[in-house]
């Protein structure tokens, strides 16, 4: 019991410090706000699962219980904010938050075993899906340190939440396992350190005018590789291959994959391979949409010809870069000056 109190108290102190640190970032960072909420969910978990409060029905404990069971949904939001720098619809993460909020309220208010089962199962599923997305996105990530972060993040913080959820959902008359308390504290510290460092920083989005130019002076070897990259992308139009990956591009350039990643990230300023490839695809699409000779060509055909595999990702990527839909862009450019 004393060991549990000591570890739980240490974890609480750490999370409070992290929450206060996140509070300082509220005015400047959306990630800071999400981080603060996540820290508060961790604090709520550590308090409401303590032996003296585990069976309490006090109103303030019920609020903490509600916050505690929102951790999985906030985890999804946080992982999307840090690791997903594509044009993914933001409503997906907020839908997870809404669903978990409804389930948690149902469970806390009614105390139904079915409600708690649905809440815990949904929490585990959300975390597993988020872990899967973080790990799958590693292939497209060009930021070397963030690629390593993905593994640490997924297996550290993600599995800590899954473990605490499973332990908390058990009917055993005991506190969550001590390793779970330690894991939540250590994982919180780790993920806040990453958040405060440039490791998890998302590279700037590519310019709307098209593929980026080198952002800094290159070495002779980098310049030679850049020229080959330009030939492959601009002359051979390799971007039209919808299945193109960083590995297939490196093979085509006959260059180690890590060197291609470094060139595109450190010299061209892209943090995500899909964004790099899409810059060429979108440049071709914009040119076609502005061409009066192709006014009758369906937008889907233009998207597929440029290398997009479906209209949905094309529309999202196009709007993210230009601020308007392809159809609006076509109408405006073909109408000419007013």
N, C-alpha and C positions, 0 to 999 in steps of 0.2 A: 504493500500500500504506500509506504513512504517513498519507494523508488518511483512508483507511478506518479505520485504527487510532484516529486522533484522533476521528473522528465516532462510532465504535462505543464508544470509551471515554467520551465525553461522554454518549451515550445511556444507557450502563450507570450512570454516576454519577447521572443524573437519575432513572432507574427505581429505583435503590437508595434515594435520598432519598424518593421517592414511596412505596415499599414501607414504609420506616420510619415515614412519616407515617400510612400506613394501619394499621400495627401499633398505633398509639396509639388507634385507633378500635375495636379488636376487641371490647372489652367492651361497647360501647354501640351498635354498628351492624352489622346483617347486611350492609349494603352495604359497610361497611369491610372485612369479611372477604373478600367477593367481590373487592373492589378489590385487596386484598393478593395474592390468588391470581393475579389478572390481571397485576399488576405482576411477580410472580415468573415467570409464563409469558413475559413480554417479556424479562426478564433471561436466562432459559434460552435463548430464541431467539437473542439477540445473542451469547451465548457459543458455543453449539453450531454456529452457522453461520459462525463466524470461520474464516479460511483454515487456521489451524493445527489446528483441531479438526474440520473438516468431514468428514474420512474416518476419524476416530478411532473405535475400538470399545471404548474404556475404559468401565468400568462407570459411572463418574460422568457421562460424556458421554451414555451411553445414557439415564440418568435425566433429564438435561437435555433430551435429544431428545424424550423422552416428554412432559415438561412443556410444551415448546415447541409440540408438536402438539395440546395441549389448549386453546390460546388461543382457538380459534373457539368451542368449547363454553362456555368461561367468558365469552366475549363475549356469548353468548346470555343467560346468567344475569344478567350485569350490565345488559344492555339491558332485560330484563324487570323487574329490581328498580327501575330508575330511571324508566322510561317507562310501564310497564303497571300502573296503579293500579286495574284492574278486578278482577273475581272470577275471573280465569283460573286453572285448576288448576296448582299449583306443580310437579306431577310432570313436566310437559312439558319444562321447562328441565333438570331433573335427568336425564330420559331422554336428552337430547342429550349431556350430560356422560358418561353411562354408555356410550353408543354410541361416542363419540369415544375414550373410554378403552380400550375393547376393540380398536378399530381401530388405535390408536396402539401398544398393547402388541404386537399381531400384527405390525405393521410393524417395530417396533424389534427385537423378538426374532428374527423370521425373516429380516428384510431382503428379503423378497419384493417384487418390483417391483409385483405385483398388489396386495399389501397397502398399499404406499405410495400407489399410484394411488387405491385406495378411501379411504385416509385423507385425501389432499389434496382429492379431489373432494367428500367429505363435509364437510370444513372449509369449502370455498368455498360449498357449498350452504347450510350453516348460517348463514354470515355474510350471504349474499344474502337469505335468509329473514328474518333478524333486521333487516337494513336495511329490507326491505319493510315489516315490521310497525311499525318505528319511524316510517317516513314515512307509512304509512296511518293510524297512530294520531294523527297531527297534527290531523286534522279534529275529533276529539273532545276534544283537549287545550284546556283553558281558561286555562292558565298561559302568558301571552304569551311570556315569556323562554324557557320550556321548549319552546315551539313552535319557536323559532329554534334552540334546542339540538339538536333532533331532526335538523335538516338538517346542522348542523356535525358532529354525532356520526356520522351515517350516512355522509356522504361523506368525513369525515376519518378517523376511527378504523376504520370498517368497510372502506373501500377500502384502507387501509394494510395491514390483515390479509390481505385477498384478494391484494393485490400481493405481499406477502412470502411467502404460501403458494405462489403460482404461480411466483415466482422460485426459492423453495427447492425446488420439485418438479422443476425443470429439471435436465437432465443436463450442463449446461455446467460446466466446471471453473473456476468463478469464485465469488466471494462474492456475496451478494444485492446488488442495485443500491444504490448509496449513497443515492439518494432514498428507498428503502425504509427504510433505517436512520434517516434523518432523520425520515421520516414517523412511524415508530413512537415516536420520542422526543417529537416535537411533539404527536402525538395523545395520548400518555399524559399529558403535561403539561396539555393542554387538558381532557381528561376528568377529571383529578383536580382541576383548578381548579373545574370545574362541580360536581363531587361535594362539594367543600368549601364551596360557596356555596349560597345559597337558590334559585339558578336552577333546579336540578333537584329541589327539594324537592317531595314529593307532598303535596297538600292533605289535611287530615284527612278521614276518612270521614264521611259524613252520619250524623246520629243515627238510632238504630233506630226512634224514635217517628214518623218521617215527614220530609217536606220541612223544610229548615232555615229559620230566621228570620234576618233581617239580623244580621250580627255586629258592625256598626259603624254610626255615624250616617251617613245618606245625604244627598246634596245634593237640592235640590228636583227636578232633572231625573231623578236616579236613583230618587227616591221615586215619581215619576210612571211611570217605566218599570217599576218593581217592581209597582205596582198593575196595570198592563196585563198583566204577566207572570202575576200571580196569577189574573187573570180568564181568561187563555188556558189556564193549566194546571189550575186548580181548578174553574172553572165550565164552560169549553168542553171540558175534559179532552183537550187536544191530545196528551197523552202516550200516548193509546191508539193513536196512529198509529205502527206499528212501524218505519216508515221515517223517522221524524223526525230531522232533523239540526239543528245549530246554525244553518246557513244558512236552512233552511226556517222555523225558529222566528223568526229575525230578520226574515224577509220577512213573516211573519204579524204581527209586532209593528210592522212598518214602521219598523225601526230598523237602523242599521248593525250589522253582525255583531260588530265589535270592542267596541261598547258593551254588547251582550248578554253577550259573554264576560266583560267586566270586571265587570258586575253579578253574574253567577252565581259568578265566582271570588272577587273581592275583597270583595263584600258578603255573599254567601251561603256562602262557604267551600268550594266544590266545585272540585276540580282537573280533573275529568273530566266531560264533558257526559253521557255514558251514566249515570254515577252520579246526576247531577242528575235526569234523566228517570226513572231507575229508582226514585228515592225516592218519586215519585208513584205509579208502578206498584205498588211493593211495599206502599205504604199502602193502596191499593185492594184488593190481593190479601189482605193481612192481615185487612182488614175482612170480606171475603167468606168467608175460611176460618174466621173466628170466628162467622159468622152461622149459627145453627142451621137457619134456613130454606133455606140453600144447602148443607146437609150432604151431599146426594146429587149435587151438581154436581161433575163431575170436576175435579181440580186442573189438568189441561191446559186445560180450558175457561176456568177462572178466570185462568190465566196469559195465554192468548191475548186474553181480553176486556180485560185490563189493559194490553196493548200489547206483551207479549213475543212473539217470533216462533217460539219453540220451548221445549220443557220444560227442556232442558239449561241454557241461560243463566239461566232463571228459578230453577231449583233452586240454582245456584251463587250468584246474587245474593241470594236469600232467605236462604241459610245464612250468607253472609258478613255480613249485617246482623243477623239474629236469633240466629245460633248454632245453629239447628236446621233440619231439613228441613220443607217445607210440610206433609207428612203428619203429622209429629210435632207441629208447631204446632197443626194442626187438632184432633188427638186431645186434646191438653192443654187447649186453650181450650174445646172443646165439653164436655169432661168436667166442667168447673167446679171450684170449690174442693174439695179433698179433706177 
